[in-house]
């Protein structure tokens, strides 16, 4: 298994496709399909039957997965950046850092 440049909870920007330029928080990642669900991005209409949660039924807007290659992490400066990995000298563990600003991404 390989390491991904995006984690759940990261703020990301869409860099390609119909939703280019939109930003949102990563809600879930599918490692097998290499896709992520981003809050408020790539909304699709889903037709639902009436159920206990939604007794009326109808059309519901929900997020659809986006391929990870179309996403870039946004660092603390607010700009989309590439991600690098380096060994933190204090903890001796691998950490992600912004290639643009050089600071560590939590």
Residue pairs with C-beta under 8 A, 6 or more apart in sequence:
1 31
3 85
4 29
4 31
4 68
5 68
5 73
5 82
5 83
5 96
6 12
6 26
6 29
6 36
6 68
6 71
6 73
6 83
7 26
7 29
8 26
8 27
8 28
8 29
9 25
9 26
10 25
10 26
10 73
10 74
10 105
11 23
11 24
11 25
11 26
11 73
11 74
12 23
12 24
12 25
12 26
12 36
12 38
12 71
12 72
12 73
12 74
13 21
13 22
13 23
13 71
13 72
13 74
13 80
14 20
14 21
14 22
14 23
14 38
14 41
14 42
14 66
14 70
14 71
15 70
15 71
15 72
15 80
16 69
16 70
17 66
17 70
18 42
19 41
19 42
19 66
22 38
22 40
22 41
23 41
23 74
24 38
24 39
24 40
24 41
25 38
25 39
26 36
26 37
26 38
26 39
26 71
27 36
27 37
27 38
27 39
27 63
28 36
28 37
29 35
29 36
29 37
29 68
30 36
30 65
33 65
34 67
34 68
34 69
35 65
35 66
35 67
35 68
36 65
36 66
36 68
36 71
37 63
37 64
37 65
37 66
38 63
38 66
38 71
39 63
40 63
41 63
41 66
42 63
42 64
42 65
42 66
43 61
43 62
43 63
43 64
44 61
44 62
44 63
44 64
45 59
45 60
45 61
46 59
46 60
46 61
46 62
47 58
47 59
47 60
48 54
48 57
48 58
48 59
48 60
49 57
50 56
50 57
51 57
54 60
72 80
72 81
72 82
73 80
73 81
73 83
73 96
73 98
73 105
74 80
74 81
75 81
75 98
75 100
75 101
75 103
75 105
76 98
76 101
76 103
77 98
77 100
77 101
79 100
79 101
81 98
81 99
81 100
81 101
82 98
82 99
82 100
83 96
83 97
83 98
83 99
83 105
84 96
84 97
84 98
84 99
85 94
85 95
85 96
85 97
86 94
86 95
86 97
87 93
87 94
87 95
88 94
88 95
88 104
95 104
95 105
96 104
96 105
97 103
97 104
97 105
98 105
